[in-house]
Amino acid sequence: MICFSHWGYSSFDICGFNPDSLERRMVRDKVYLHLDRAHYSAGESVWFKTYLISRGSNKHVEKNEIVYVDVINPENEILITKILQIEQAVASGNFKIPLGTPNGIYEIRAYTNFMRNLGSSSFFKKSIRIGDTAKLFSEKTFIGDRPIPIVTDAILNIERPYFKSYPEGKSLVNGFVNRLGFRMAVSGRFGERITGKIVNASGKIMTTFISTHFGMGMFSFRPQKGEKYWAKIEHNENIFSYPLPDAEDFGTLMHVFDRGDHYQVEIKSSKLSAVNGLQLGIFQEGIKISTSEIDGNSQYAAVTLSKELVNNGIVQFTLFDRVGQPVCERLFFHRTDFEPVQIKSPKTQYGKKELVDLEISIGDDMKDFKGDMSLSVSRVSDAESELGSVDIRTYLLLTSELEEKVEKPSYYLNVNEQERRKNLDLLMMTQNWGSFMNRNVEEIRFPREKGITLKGRVVQTNSRDRAVSAKVSLTYKNKNEVGHDMVQTGSNGEFKFKNLHFVDSTSVFLLASSLSKRNKKSKGDLNANPSFFIIMDSLARPEVNSQEPLPLAFDRIIESTNVSPSERPDSKSFTIDETNLIRLKGTVVTDKKLGPEANMERKRQSSLYTRPSYSMDYEEIRKAPVGNAMTPLQGRVPGLQVLNNTIIVRGMLQKTPLYLLDGHPVPEETIFATPIADIDFVDYIKPGQAVIYGMDAFNGVIAVYTLDGREQFYEEKKPHENGVGTLSYTHPGLTRSENFFQWEDDIEEAHFEKVDHGRTLYWEPNVELGQDGKVNVSFYTSGHSGTYQATLQGISEEGTPIYSRIMFECE
């Protein structure tokens, strides 16, 4: 019992309790993204809120981590990547869909580096639609990650329906009444109601069945020893047979029933030991709720579980034998209809460009409520129902706990009580063994990240399998900051820069140099070693799995619905009144290209000096870079001597000068690590002319100016070598969240037309309640008629998912 009491979620390939893997199995995070909507057009912005949740409690993860958000196109290529710094378990962001993005179904996935240890099945994934597509549904339907095959007879070319049965618990046992769940599909469609029957070898009908919700259903019958059974389905005047699993002569059954205020587990066994010594464990998200040891020589036993011990979500009932091996397992879904926070609207219908005032408030019986919430108000799109929209409740409580894909998950938590309980039970019965998210992690390959990590290896240029010891220098630069760091590789050539926090697209430069032969811990030579080659491991994103075709729920093709305005504000037709038209003569407008001198003067405007003593243009040097950033000054600027990684000013007691990078003082190491390919020109100001900078410039000033065109630093580009032993690329950096535009009550009509995007009316990633537990939010309706929805999502401090939605019309 001591060993058994520590079992977490168990699958049937577990041979025994492994205490070393307990923490790795139990510790698991979840990421959820609340998007403002599910349907976009190229050029529009996507607004989202990121929640980092701890599995088991559904409470906020207290660690500050990095979350990656990828947008994947229909060709399974990553179109956009955003990196967010999670603070207090949440972060908000937005990105713009590039103009020219083709129409289609795209996937948004979100994950932390630590979640990669469990594979992509633990990632948050959501489908969105970009543009209007004439056909949303694929010709294939998936069960989990496997497509339902459309099997045809090779001779008659007759289509064979899909059928699979799932004995409750694990297997069939002769002599007892067995319950089986099943799933059926015809032509890859789940929606059709199909009838069938169970027969034995002599053709005797044991029972009949009919598919219901999404092709699922259930039937019961009593198998007998020595008999075999088939499910027979009639379709298009043809009969198709499917063998049922063989029944065991000596086995154990487990049935779970909802008895109102409690769950009842019925156990039956035909083994010699009967039910004696069996142990029933009940778990929820890796936490043990209850254990029971069964005594006696009877073939039957019953165990009850009070619902007061169960939280909302999936409950796992596992029956173990006397040596701790699982013999039966059943999943059940527990749900109570309780909304801790609600949205209320005084009206259900508004006019165009009318002010809407919504009230968000907690329930009357809620005390000391604390939570984190986000609110979106957007136009209702067919894409939401067609793509199987998932909210924070269905994700945290249902879909994130199952490896198999759930068709239209939001359905199960948004229907009447009786129908929902019935279909939820069918869904739980038709889950494969091992479908519960309970995998062990034998090795932590991907650690947690508190900031951006740049990781790689230094190897021999001519032998990439041979690691080398080296010093690796990092320099990064964007519009607002410059950073520098240096590390030494390990014995395997690996290096890592951790906890970086640069924001937006940033130019990154890495340089690998040799260690000093006399003392490997010394500063060494900062010149790139031509025999070294840098390989970046941190650039590798998780593998993109083929996007799963959407389930065909009905025998029809969804035609595109014009959910966007028929006339966009920026593309309305117009006519010209020629009566008041003044015609101008044709004019050619030209632009004068900025010359080298004018370009230098432009960059020097923020500097204190007016003219440098010497200036050196790096245009030709960039074409064939040699050495470090200051090497080109040797022999070209009088009075300066470049010695490896330092500059000495002759006649000034061999002291180093003040260094400026784009007008900002920086350490000497930063200047020497600046990529030559990024330098525009360098100014040198003699000591006598540098007195304006004070005592820091007693030995003169070296001012380095970098190329500042957007094509240099802010375009996405692949890593490239600036020379052997160096590597430079553009990193997307941490995402800086923008503010969603809110219309004011005194906005001018002409400006209202320009900013009216029509689909998302309101977005607030941080909804805060007042001391009275209420808050009012106001916004204007669109200039276009349609149905809109206000959706509130979040998580309470106690780990309760928050979801509330209201609909209103705009006419």
N, C-alpha and C positions, 0 to 999 in steps of 0.2 A: 504493500500500500504506500510506503514511503516513495518508492520508485514511481509508482503509478500517479501519485499526486502531483508529480512534476511534469507529466506529459502535456505538451501543447497540442496544436493541431497535428494530426497524424495521418499519413497516407499508408496504403497497404504494402509498400515496399520497405517499411521501417522494420528492422530486425531487433531493435532494442533501444533502450534509452541512452542517449549520448549527452552527458552533462556539458561537455565542451561546446556543443552546438546549440545549447539552449538559448543563450543570449542572442546569437546570430539569427535564430529562427524567430524569436519573439520581437526583436527590435526591428521595426519597419515603419517607414514614413509613407505618407500619401501626399500628393500634390493635386490640388483642384483649382481649375481656372473658371472664373465667372466671366463669360464674354458678354458684351452688350447685346449681341444678336447672333444669328446663324447664317445670315445672307448678306453678302457684300458685293460691291462692284469695284473694278480696278480704279485706283486712285483714292478710294475711301480709307478711313482709319478704322482700325480694330482696337477697341478699348477693353482692357481686362484687369481683373483682380486675382492675385495668386494667394492661395491659402496653403500653408504647410502644416499638415496634421499628423499626429502620432497615432499609429494603429493601436487598437486596444482601448484607448480612452477617448479617441476622437478630439482630444484637446490640442491646443496649439503646441507645436514643437518650440521649445524654449531656446534652441540654438539658432544663431544667425547663420544662414547658409546661402549658397548660390543656387538659383534655379534657372535652368535652361528652357527656353521656349522655342520650338522649331515649327515652321510652316512647311509642309511637305506637299509637293504638287502631285498630280495624277501619275506622273512618270516616276514617282518614288525618289524625287530629288529634293534636297533641302533648299527651299526658296529664300527663307528668312530665318535668322537666328537672333534671339534676344536673350540677354543675360541680366538677371535681376538679383539684387542684393536683398535677401529676406531679412527684415528687422522686425522683431516681435511677431514672427511667424507669418507675416503678410508683406505683400509688395504689390504695387500697381504699375501698369505700364500701358503703352500703346505703340502701334506701328502702322505705317501706311502701306497699303497694297500697291506695288509698283504699277504705273500706267502700262498698258499693253499686256498685263497678265491674262493669259487665255482663260476662257470660261471653263468651269469644271468643278468637281468635288475635291477639296483639299483637306488635309488632316493637320490639326494642331496637336502637338504633343508637348508635355511638360514633365520635367524630371530633375532630380538632383544627382550629383555624381555618385553619392552613396547608394541611390536606388539602382544604379547600373549593376550592382552585385547580384540582383535578383533577375536581371534581364528586362527586356522591353515590355514584358507582360505586366510589370508593375507601374509602368508610366501612365500618366493621364493622357487620354486620347479623345479627340472630339472632331467630328467632320463638320466642315462649313462649306457653303456654296458661294462661289465667286461668279457673278454674272448669271444670266438666265440660260438654263440648259433645257433642251427639248426632251431629254430623257435622263432621269435621275437614277433609275434602278438598273442594276446589272442583270445579265442573263443568268448569273449564278447566285445561289444562296449559300451562306456559310453557316456551319455549326461549329462554334469556336473558331479555330484558325484553319478549318478544313472545309473545302467546298463540298456541297452535296452533289455527288455524281449523278448525271443524267444517263442512266444505263439503258441501252437498247439491245434487243435481240439481234444477233448478227445476221440471221436469215430473214426474219419477218420485219425487222426494223421497227419493233414495237417498244415504245417508251415504258420503262419500268419505274413505278413510284418508289420513293425513298421511304424506308421504314426501319426504325431501331427501337428496341425495347430495353427497359431499365428495371430489373427486379428491385423492389424496395429493400434496402439494407445492403444486399450484395448478390445473392443467388437464390434460385428456386430450391425448395425442399419438398420432397414427396410427402403426401399425407396431410399437409396443412393448406389452409387457404392462403394463397400468395397474391400480393398486390404488385402490379407492374405498371410503370409509367411508360409512355411511348411518344415518339415524334414521327410525323409523317409529312411528306411533301411530294407534290406532283409538278413536274416541269420547273422544279426549283422554287415553287410557291408554297408557303405555309398556310395561306388563308382558306383554302378549300376545305369543306366539311366532307370527310371521306369515311365510309363505313367499312367494317371488316369483321371477321370472326376467327375464333381460335378452335382448331380441330385437332383430333388425334390421328394416328396412322390409318384408322379405319374410316375416317371422314366424319366421325361423330362431333357435333358442335358442342364445345364446352362453354362458350360464352360469346357475346358479340361486343363490339366497341365502335365508337365514333370519335373522330378528332374534333377538337373544339378550338381553343385559343392558340393561334400560331401553329396549328397542326399537332398540338399536344393533346394527351388524353390519358385515361387510366382504365384498367380492367382488372378483375380478380377471377381466379379459378383454382381448383384443387388438383394438382398433378398427381399421378399415380405411378408407383414403381414399375419399371419396365416399359413405360410409354414415352413416346416422343410427340412433340406438339409443334404446330405451325400456325402462323398468322396468315390468313388469306384475305386478299383485298381485290375487289372487283373494280376495274377501271377501263372505260372505253370498251365494254363487252369482253374484256380479257380478265382472267384470274391469275393473280400473282401470289406466290407462296414465299414465306420467310420463316426459317426455323427459329424457334425459341431456344434459349440456353438450356442445356441439359440440367435436369433437376438432381439434387443430391439425395441419396437414401438416408444419410445421417448428417444433418446440418442444423443450423440455427437461423431463425428469422427474427426481425425486429420491425415493428410497426409503430409509428408515432401519430397521435391524434390530438387535435385541439379540443379540449373539453371546457371551453369558456374561461374559467379563472385559472386553469392549470393545463399543462401538457401531460398526456399519459403515454408511457412507453410500454408496449406489450411485447414480451419476449417469449418465443417458442423454440424448443430444441428437441430433436429426436436422437441426440447423442446419448451414449450410455451414462454419462455423468449428468445428463439433463441440464438444468440451468445452474446447478451447484458450482460455485467458484467463479461464475461470470462477474465481470465488473463493468458498470456503466459509467462512462465519463461524459460530462456535458460541458462544452466549451463555447466561448464567444470571443472572437478576435484574439485567440491565443491565451485567453484567461480562463482558468478553471472556474466554473460556476458551482458544480456539484459532482460528487462521486458516490456510487452506491455499490456495495458488494452483495451479491445474491447468494443466499443459502437455500438448501432444501433439495429434495430429490424429484420435485415435480417437473413436468415438461413445460409448465407455464409460469410466468412471473409478470408482475406489473409494477412499474415505478412511476411516480408522479413528480412533476416539477412545477412549483408555484411560479406564476408569471411575474410575481413581485421580485424574483431573483434575476429576471431577464431584462436586458436593455433592448432598444430597437436595433434590428439587424438580423443577420444570419446566426442561427444557433446550430451547433454541431453535436449530434448524439453519436457516440462511438462506443461500441460494445467490445470489450476485451476478454480473451480467455484467461485461464488461471496463470499462464506464463507471460501475460502482457502483450500478446499478439492481437491486433484488431481483427475481428471477425465480421462485424456489421457496422455500417455507418449510414447516417441519414441526416440531411440538412433540412432545416425548417426556418421560416422567416417570421420573426416577431415584429409587430408594428402596432403602435397605438396612434390614434388620430389626435394629435396634440400639436398646435402651432404656438410656440412661445411668443412670436412676434407677428403682427398682422398689418396689412396695408388697407386703408379705407379711403374711398373717394366719395365726395358728396353727390356726384352725378355719374351716370354711365354714358352720357352723350355730350359732346362738346362741339362748338363750331370751329372753323378754321382760325388759327392764330389766336385762340382763346386761352386765358390763363387757367391752369389746372393747379389745384391745391390738394395734395395728398397728405394724409395723416398716417404716421407709422407709430404703433404703440405696442406695449407688451400686454400679455394677458392679465386678467384681474388677480389671478392667484400667484403671479410671479413677484418675488421679492428679491431685492438686491441683484437684479439682473445685470449682467455684464456680457458683452459680446462684441464681435467684429463683423460688420455687415457692409454690403455694397448694393447699390440700386441702379437698375437700368430701365429705361423706358424706350421702347422701340416698336416699330411697326411689325405686326404679325406676318410671318412668311410661311408659305407652304413648306419651305425647307426644314423648319423646325420639326414638324411631325414626320416628314419623309426621311430625315436623317436620324430619327430616333433620339431627339433631344434629351439630354440627361441633366438633372439638376444636382445640387450638392447633397441632397438626401439620398437619391438613388445611387449616386456614385459612392459616397462613403459607406453606406449601409449595404449595398447590393453589388453593383458591378465591379467595384474594386476588390471584392472578396472572391470573385470567380475568375478563372482563367478563360472560360468559354464566353464568347460574345453573347450578349443578351439583346434580343430584338426588341426595339422600342421600350427601353427600360422605364421611362417615365410613366408608362401605362400602369405599372403595377402599384404605384403609390398615389394614383389619381383617379380611381374608380370607386364604385360603391363597395361597401364592406364585404358583402357576401361573395360577389364575383371576384373581387381582388384576392380574398383568402383562397378561393378555389384555384385560381390560376397561378398564384404564387406557390401553392403547394405542388402543382404540376411542374412548375419551373424547377423547384428544388428536387423533385423526384427524378428529373431527366438530366441531372448533372453527372458527368463521368467521375469515376474514381480519380483522385488526384487533381480534380478541377478546383478544389479549394486552394487558396493562396497560402501554402504551408511549406514551401521548399526551404531546405537548409542551405546555408552558405558556408562552404568548407574553407574558403579563403576570401578575405576582404581585399579585393584588388583595387577597389575605388574608394578612397577615404572621403570623409566629409570635407567640405570646402567652406571656409569662412570668407574667402575672397577669391579673386581670379587666380588660377594656378597656371603657370607656364612650365611645362615639363618636357624633357627631351633627353637625348643621348648624344655624346660626342664619340665618333668612331673614326677609323682611318679612312681617308679618301679612297684609297685603292683596295681596301678590305673592309667593307661595311659591317662585317661580323665581328671585327676586332675593336673592342672598346679601348679608350685611352683616358688617361688622367689629364685634366686640363682645368684652367680657370675660365669661367664663362661670364662675360659681362653683358648686362642687360641695360638698354636705354629705351625709354618709351616717351612719346611726345604726342600731344594733341593740341587743340586750340587753347586750352586753359592750363595745362600742367606739363611738367617735364620731370621724369624720374630716372634714377640710376641705381643699380645694384650689382653685386658680384658674388658668385658662389664657386665652390670647387666641386668637381664631379667626384662621385664615389668610385669604388673599384670597378664597377660595371659600366662606367662612363656616364651614368645618369646624373642629371642635375634638375633642380626644381626651384622655382621662385613662387612663393606662396603669399596669400593674403594681400594681393594687389587690388587696388580699388579705383583704377582709372575709369573715367566715364566717357561714353560715346566712342566713335571710331578713333583708334589710336595707332600711330606708327610705332612698330616694335622692331628693334635691331638687336641681334645677338652676335657676339664675337667670342670665339674660342681661341685662347692663347696658351702657350706652353707654360708649364710650371718651372720655377727656377731649379736648376740642377743642384745647386748648393743647399737650398732650403725650400722644400715644396710648399711650406706654409708662408713663404714670403710673398711680396707683392707680385713679383714675376714680370714678364714682358707682356704688355697689352696689345702688341701687334698680332694680327691674325696669323695662325699657323697654317701654311698652305697644305699641310698633310692631314689637317683635321676636317671633318665633315659633321654638320649638325643635323640631327633628325628630331623633329618635334613630334612628341607623342600626344600632347594635349590638344593638338589640332584635330585629332580623330574623333568624330562624332559617333554616337551609337549607330549600329546598322539600321537601315530603314527597311522594314519588312514590307512586302507587297501589300498595298491597301486592300482591305477586304471589300468585295462587292457588297452592295446594300441588299438587304432581304426584300424579296418580292412578296408583299403581303396580299396583293390582289392581282387578279388576271387583267391587268391593264397597264398602259404606259402613261406615266404622269406627264402631261403637257406642261410647258412652261407657263407660269402665271405671272402676269405683269405686276409684281409686288412693288416695283419701283415706280415713281411718278411717270406718267406717260410723256410729260415734258419736264425735263430737268431744268432747274432755274438757270443753269449756265448754258443751256442749249435750246432755249425757246426760239421759235421762228420770229422774224421781224420783217417789217417793210420800211421802205424809204419814202418820205414825202418830198418829192423833187421840186415842189413849188417854192420851198424855202431853202433849197440846196445851193451852197456856194462851192463852185468847183475851183480847185487850186491847181496851179501848174505842177507838172511832175517834178519831183525832187529826189536826188540820189543822196542817201544818208551814208556817210562813211565813218569809220572809227580809226583813230590813229593808234598804231601799236606802240606800246610802251617800250622804249629803248633801254639798254643796259644801265646807262647812267641814271635815267629817270626812275627805273625800278629800284636802284640802290638808294636814291634820295627818298623814295616813298618809304622804304623800310627803316631808314635812319631817323624818321620824323619823331619817333618816340624816344630817341637817345638824347643824352645831355650834350654830347659833342656835336659840332657842326661839320667838320671835315676831318677824316682820319689822316694819320701820318702816312700810312701805306694801306692799300686795298688790293686784294687778290681775288679774281673771279675764278670760280671752280667749274665753269662750264666744260672746259676740255678735260679737266682732271676727273670729272664724273664719268667720262667715257672709258677711262682706264685707271681705276682706283688702285693706289699702291700705298701700303702701310696704313697708319691711322689717320684721323682727321687732321692732325697738325703736321704730318710729314711733309706735305707740299710746301709748307712755309720755309723749310730748311734750305738755305742758300738763296732764297728769293726775297726775304725780308731782312734788310740790314739790322744788325743788333740782336737778332733772335737765334738761339741755338736749340734745336729739338733733339732731346736725348730720350729715346724710347717713348716713355709715357709722361714726359714733363718738358716744360719750356724754361729756358734760362735767359734772362735779359742781361747781356754783357754790360759791365760798367755799373751795375746796380747791386753789387754784393751778391751776385748770382741768386737773386730772389725771383720768385715766379710772379707773373702779373695777375691782375684781376680778370676773371673770365665772365663774359656775358654771352648768353644764348638768346637770340631774338630780343635783346634789351634787358634780360633778367640775369642777375648774378647766379652762377651755378658752380658746383665743385669742379675741380680740374678733371676728375674721372669722367664726369658727364661729357665734357668737351671732347676728350680723347675717344670716348665710346660712340660719339655721334657718327652715323654712317656718312661716308663721303658722298654717297649717292643722294643724300638729303640736303647737302650744303650748297647754298647759292653763292655766297662770297664771304670773305673774312676781312675785317678791318683791324689794323694795329694802330693804337694811339700811344705815342711816346710818353714817358713819365712826365716831361715838362708840360705837355698839353693835356694830361689826364688829371690835373689837380682838381678839376670840377667834381671828380668822384670821391675826393677826400683821401684819407690815409690808406684805404683799401687799395687804391690805385697808385701807390707810391712807386711801384715798379712797372707802370704802364697798364694798358688794357688790351685784351684780345677779345674782339666782338665777332661772334659767329652768327650768321644769318642763314636760316634754312628756307628751302622752297616752301611757299605757303599756298600754292594753288590747290584746289580741292582734288584735282586729279592725282596729286601726290600723296595726300594723307587720308582722304575720306571716301575714296572709291574702294569697293570690295575687290580684292585681288589676292591671288594665290601667293604663298611664300616663294621668294626667289633668292638666289645667291648673289650677293654683291661682290663676291670674291670667295675663294676657297677658305673655309674657316669662319664665314659669316653667313648670316641669314636675316632677312628682313621681310616683314609682311604687315598687313593692316588687321588689327584685332577689333572686333565690334565694340568691346568695352561694355561697362555696365549701362543698362538702359536708364535714361533720364525720363521720368514720367512728365508728361505735359498736362496742362489744365484743359478740361473739356469746356468748350465755349458755351456760356449760358446767356440767353437773350435777356435784355433788360426791358423794363416796362416802358421806357421812353425811347426805344429803338426806332429809328426812322424806317418808314415803309420800304424805301429803296434798298436799304442795307439788310432789312429782314429777308428780302427775296434772295440776296446774294448768299446769305449764310444758312438759308433753310435747306438742310441736307435731306429732310423728309423721312428718314428711317429711324435714326436714333435721336430722340428728343432730349433725353436727359441721361447723364452718367455721373454717379457719385460713388467713388470707390471707398469712401470712409463715412458711413452713416453713424452719427452719434446721437443718442437719445438724451433728452434733458433729465433733470432730477425727478420730474414727474413721470418718467418712463415714456415720453412722447416726443415726437419731432414732426414738424411740417415741412414739406418740400414743395416748391412751386416751379413751374415751367410753362412755356407756351406750346400749344398744339402746333402741328405742321400746317403748311399751306395746302396740303393735299389730303383728301378724304381717305379713310381706311380704318381698319381695326388696329388698335395699339394695346400693348401689354406693359404693365409695370411689374418688374420682377425683383424681389428682395431676396438675397441669399447671404449666408454667413454661418458662423459657428459661435455658440455661446461659450462662456468661460468654463462651463461644466462639461462641454463636449457634445452638446445637442445641436444637430444641424438645423439651420434656420432657412425656411423657404416659404414665401408667400407671394401670390400673384393675383392681380386683378386685371380685367379687360375693360376698355372703353372705346367708344366710337368717335371718330372725327368726321363731321359732315359739312 
